[in-house]
Amino acid sequence: MKNLLETINETSSYIKDKIDFIPQIGLILGSGLGTLANEIESPIILDYKDIPNFPVSTVEGHEGRLVLGELQGKKVIAMQGRFHYYEGYSMQEVTFPVRVMKALGVEILLVTNACGGMNKELYPGALMIIEDHINFTGDNPLIGHNYEELGPRFPDMSSAYDKVLIKLAEEVGHKLNIETKKGVYVAISGPYYFSRAELRMLRRIGGDTIGMSTVPEVIVARHTGLRVLGISCVTDMAIADEIVSISHEEVVKVANETRPKFIKLIKGIIDEVKL
């Protein structure tokens, strides 16, 4: 059986054989947001099912392919669709693409998601820059054997989200007249939308938004030394005393409606980011 290092090497070697450049920025595009990858110039498209050791995304709104090329003058690798713990994948499988991005040469990870808003200052369609997170999934992708070649046994998550990138995102939003909020993202395992009592608990412990992704990838990104910027698209309000029934289709619908300003913001950040 291959170990993690061998698996990463096999997958990254497969991708390197398909490209003639080193990607600088990794993008993980959440529900309804994957069309940003269509903006990538001279794209090289790899279906997940064709990539050695890659899982396959099974969720509506996640196309399931890697797109490599150029965006705003930067070399990028974008995931059109991610993997989720609730699909039955292990945390190591969920975060495997981040390991591969690092092996390919990526320096910055820009991770996005569709989420519920627990803070009353948010609203459907709001874009929230993630300042910090709470891992409420009940698992951790770093459990198990640690390979020092990949990162330290006990990585520090006190500054998981890069302050320079957060400031840049705010400045770009202001310049483009796109309102951005800042807050704490809470990751849960899913696959159900939380009860009122659970939402009250998460709000009281400091959560502003709630979702079923992002944090595992960020943990691994920081373990391996990547700089991270996270942006959430609020698709519904998950306020305990005001909650109304929500479906995944509605989540994707709001994400789609928010897409133009989201794409404009991400492209602006990529254009101005210093590598």
Secondary structure, DSSP 8 states (H G I E B T S, - for coil): ---HHHHHHHHHHHHHTT-SS---EEEEE-TT-GGGGGG-EEEEEEEGGGSTT-----STT---EEEEEEETTEEEEEEES---GGGT--HHHHHHHHHHHHHHT--EEEEEEEEEE-STT--TT-EEEEEEEEEESS--TT-S---TTT--SS---TT-S-HHHHHHHHHHHHHTT--EEEEEEEEE--SS---HHHHHHHHHTT-SEEESSSHHHHHHHHHTT-EEEEEEEEEEE--TTT-----HHHHHHHHHHHHHHHHHHHHHHHHH---
